[in-house]
Amino acid sequence: MMGVRGKVTVTLPDTEGDSLWLRDLWVNEWGGDAMISKGRSYTLEDLDVLIAWVDGIRVGAATYHRTMDECELMSINAMVENAGVGSALISAVEETAKTAGVRRIWLITSNDNLDALRFYQRRGYRIVAVYPNAVDEARKLKSTIPEMGYYDIPIHDELELEKLL
């Protein structure tokens, strides 16, 4: 997807093609069609979704789970780096949450995901908890979670970040 230069727009999925694309994205990027957060398993059907587009091409997606009081950002995938896709997606999720009256958005990432930690902290998210060995426990529910992560860092712990809206 090199060379994408247009303006990023974010929409709700509205076609079967969107759903199939998202399922493929999750399988390729997250190792299956389920995600584990704080010991709970979520499927795509459990989550709200936003898709990022540039020039009619899907370039990213965000999934999240909203309750009355808070919103958990489950995933952000930007298929193009440094094009504003991740920023557009997180802004859209935050705006959706704010409009619904939610005042706290939070997420879980793993101890190896240094690029994500940088991305979120630069956008006002703060580390509020560390859950030692939580990924080891999640691996019992989802065996496709790798043991070795980014930068050859062993994956063991979950980090919780939050932003008050």
Secondary structure, DSSP 4 states (H G I P E B T S, - for coil): -TT--S--EEE---SHHHHHHHHHHHHHHHSSSEEEETTEEEEGGGSEEEEEEETTEEEEEEEEEE-SSEEEEEEEEESSTTSSHHHHHHHHHHHHHHHTT--EEEEEEETT-HHHHHHHHHTT-EEEEEETTHHHHHHHH-TTS-SB-GGGPBP--EEEEEEE-
